[in-house]
Amino acid sequence: MADLVNLEALRNGSIDFTWGNNGAATQTIPLIKRDEKFILLVKNTDVVEARIRVSGGIYSAGVLGSIYKDLVQDAMCAIGPVEGSRFKNVDGKLGVLITAVNDGVFGGTVTNVKLAVIELP
């Protein structure tokens, strides 16, 4: 498990980003500011369909549960904007899981599922 690097969006501006090279099926997103909002960009270049799950957190809004998106080969998506208050865990991070579409172990190459985190202003 490793922390993804958050990229801070600029209001009325633009930012450059590169896809994260995640090496594990479980990633974390560190949230430093209060009431953070972010967008998770995902690109699946693997031949195996992948499910991206942002796990529900421990605070009151966490009872709303996780959200997920299934992606076939060469598909891209944006998840969110989502709020840290719903997904933040006790360590101040959000959990992102890469699984098979049945929530089992991902059968492809995890590094072929690219992630980028855009923190909104």
Secondary structure, DSSP 8 states (H G I E B T S, - for coil): -EE--EEE--TTS------B---SSEEEEE--STT-EEEEEEEE-SSS-EEEEE---SSGGGGG--EEEEE-TTEEEEEEEEEHHHH--TTSEEEEEEE-TTSS---S-GGGEEEEEEE--
